Amino acid sequence: MGKVCNKCGRELPFNEFYKAETKDGLRGNCKSCHYERSKKWRQENPGRQEELARKWRKENPGRDKENHKRWREANRERDNGNKREWSRNNRDYEIERAKKYRTENREKCSAYGKHWRQQNKEFHLELNKRWRKENPVNYKEMLSRANDKRRLRLKNNNVSYKAVLERDGFVCYLCNKPVKLEELHFDHIVPLSRGGGHKEENISVTHATCNLRKHNKTVEEYFEHTAELTDAKV
């Protein structure tokens, strides 16, 4: 059971007709015919549709957003597909827009990224691994830039490791256990890659194994990581 289109004469299901304030609640033309008619009108009246749309939005503030929201909820898959296609066709614009947003919302993006990585650790590691494999040149350039920045910070700061030893003694600041001379390492408490400075206040005595295990984590992240490893073993 359906309805006959006034334009093409086909009998179609009711869902092939747009709703309207008519006796049966539907337009006389089917969706296909309505689309072709609208397309022809837009071609014959360039710019007119945009002008009418602006006028309607001005006379009905907020209704366009409500309509868009209702449509997106009812057509979620189609909406997501449209967004993906638009992003592919406007990649340069999307990259610039995302870059601008991150610049203006640096702290918010950093907090969100940290939370997401904590919730998706395995997936994040897999993404990094795949990216490094697919982009070996970019990865080497990124490492080179990071090393250049680190060397510059090291070059511009004079640190007395003797003074650090006199201050801390041969005790690891991470595990509070004695450190033998052959195990001695000096670690940046706040990693250089995380914005820490190469200065005596940010350097402390540690075991080689503790230092390598900490890698570029903060102290808080290091203790969280060791707690997770302990729980996993139990």
C-alpha positions in Angstrom: 0.0 0.0 0.0 1.3 3.4 -0.9 0.6 6.6 -2.8 0.8 7.6 -6.5 3.1 10.5 -7.3 1.4 13.4 -9.1 4.6 14.0 -11.2 5.9 10.6 -12.3 2.8 8.5 -11.8 4.6 5.8 -9.8 2.9 4.1 -6.8 5.4 4.3 -4.0 5.5 3.6 -0.2 4.4 6.4 2.0 8.0 6.9 3.3 9.0 8.0 -0.3 7.0 11.2 0.2 7.8 14.2 2.4 5.4 15.2 5.1 3.2 18.3 4.5 0.1 20.0 5.9 -2.3 18.3 3.4 -5.3 16.0 3.8 -3.2 12.8 3.9 -0.2 14.6 5.5 2.1 14.0 2.5 3.3 16.0 -0.5 1.9 15.2 -3.9 5.3 14.6 -5.5 7.6 11.8 -4.4 11.0 12.6 -3.0 12.8 11.9 -6.3 10.6 14.3 -8.2 10.7 16.9 -5.5 14.5 16.7 -5.6 14.6 17.2 -9.4 12.2 20.1 -9.2 14.3 21.8 -6.5 17.5 21.2 -8.4 16.0 22.8 -11.5 14.8 25.8 -9.5 18.2 26.3 -7.9 19.9 26.2 -11.3 17.4 28.8 -12.7 17.6 31.0 -9.6 21.3 31.0 -8.5 21.8 32.6 -5.0 18.0 32.8 -4.4 17.9 29.8 -2.1 20.7 31.1 0.1 18.9 34.5 0.3 15.6 32.8 1.3 17.5 30.6 3.9 19.1 33.7 5.5 15.7 35.4 5.7 14.1 32.3 7.3 16.8 31.9 9.8 16.5 35.6 10.8 12.7 35.2 11.2 13.0 31.9 13.1 16.1 32.2 15.4 17.2 28.9 16.8 14.8 26.7 14.7 17.4 25.8 12.1 19.6 24.4 14.9 16.7 22.4 16.3 15.9 21.1 12.9 19.5 20.1 12.2 19.8 18.4 15.6 16.6 16.4 15.0 17.7 15.4 11.6 21.1 14.3 12.8 19.6 12.2 15.5 17.2 10.5 13.1 20.0 10.0 10.4 23.1 9.4 12.5 24.8 7.0 10.0 24.1 9.2 7.0 25.3 12.3 9.0 28.6 10.6 10.0 29.1 9.5 6.4 28.5 13.1 5.1 31.0 14.4 7.7 33.7 11.9 6.7 33.2 12.6 3.0 33.4 16.4 3.6 36.5 16.0 5.7 38.2 14.0 2.9 37.3 16.6 0.3 38.4 19.5 2.5 41.4 18.0 4.2 43.6 21.2 4.2 40.8 23.2 5.7 40.2 20.6 8.4 43.9 20.5 9.3 44.1 24.3 9.7 40.9 24.4 11.7 42.1 21.7 14.1 45.5 23.4 14.4 43.8 26.7 15.3 41.6 25.0 17.8 44.5 23.3 19.5 46.4 26.5 19.7 43.5 28.4 21.3 42.6 25.5 23.6 46.0 24.0 24.5 45.3 23.0 28.1 41.9 21.6 27.3 43.3 19.5 24.4 46.3 18.3 26.5 44.0 17.2 29.4 41.6 15.4 26.9 44.6 13.7 25.2 46.0 12.5 28.5 42.6 11.1 29.6 42.1 9.4 26.2 45.5 7.8 26.3 45.0 6.5 29.8 41.6 5.0 28.7 43.0 3.5 25.5 46.6 2.5 26.3 46.9 -0.6 24.1 45.1 1.1 21.1 47.3 4.2 21.5 50.5 2.1 21.5 49.3 0.3 18.4 48.5 3.6 16.7 52.0 4.9 17.5 53.6 1.7 16.3 51.7 1.8 13.0 52.4 5.5 12.4 56.2 5.0 13.0 56.1 2.1 10.5 54.2 4.0 7.9 56.1 7.3 8.3 59.7 6.4 9.0 61.1 9.6 7.5 58.7 11.8 9.6 59.5 9.8 12.7 63.2 10.3 12.2 62.7 14.0 11.7 60.6 14.3 14.8 63.3 12.5 16.9 65.9 14.7 15.4 64.0 17.9 16.3 63.5 16.6 19.9 67.1 15.7 20.3 68.2 19.2 18.9 66.0 20.9 21.5 67.3 18.6 24.3 70.9 19.3 23.3 70.2 23.1 23.2 68.8 23.0 26.8 71.8 20.9 28.0 74.3 23.2 26.3 72.8 26.4 27.9 72.7 25.1 31.5 75.7 24.3 33.7 74.9 21.5 36.2 77.2 20.3 38.9 76.5 16.6 39.4 78.8 16.6 42.4 76.5 19.1 44.0 73.5 16.8 43.3 75.3 13.9 44.9 76.2 15.9 47.9 72.6 17.0 48.3 70.9 13.6 47.7 73.6 11.1 48.7 73.7 7.7 47.1 69.9 7.1 47.5 67.5 6.6 44.7 64.7 9.2 44.8 62.3 6.8 43.2 62.6 3.7 45.4 64.5 5.2 48.4 67.1 2.4 48.3 70.9 2.7 48.3 72.6 3.2 44.9 75.9 1.5 44.1 78.4 3.4 42.1 78.0 1.1 39.1 74.2 1.6 39.2 74.4 5.4 39.5 72.2 7.4 37.1 71.0 11.0 37.2 67.4 11.6 36.2 65.4 14.7 35.3 62.5 14.6 37.7 60.3 16.5 35.2 61.5 15.0 31.8 63.1 17.4 29.3 60.5 16.2 26.7 57.8 17.3 29.1 59.2 20.8 29.6 61.5 20.1 32.5 64.7 22.2 32.8 68.3 20.9 32.8 69.1 22.3 36.3 70.2 20.9 39.6 66.7 21.4 41.2 65.3 19.1 38.5 68.0 16.4 38.7 68.2 13.7 41.3 70.0 10.4 42.0 68.5 7.2 40.8 69.2 3.6 39.9 69.9 2.9 36.2 67.0 0.4 36.2 64.6 2.9 37.9 65.7 5.7 35.5 65.1 3.5 32.4 61.8 2.3 33.7 60.6 5.8 34.3 61.6 6.9 30.8 59.8 10.2 30.0 57.1 9.8 32.6 56.4 12.2 35.4 56.9 10.9 39.0 53.2 10.5 39.4 52.8 8.6 36.2 55.8 6.4 37.1 54.3 5.4 40.5 50.9 4.7 38.7 52.7 2.6 36.2 54.6 0.5 38.8 51.4 0.1 40.8 49.7 -1.3 37.7 52.6 -3.7 37.1 52.4 -4.9 40.7 48.6 -5.5 40.5 49.1 -7.4 37.2 51.6 -9.7 38.8 49.3 -10.4 41.7 
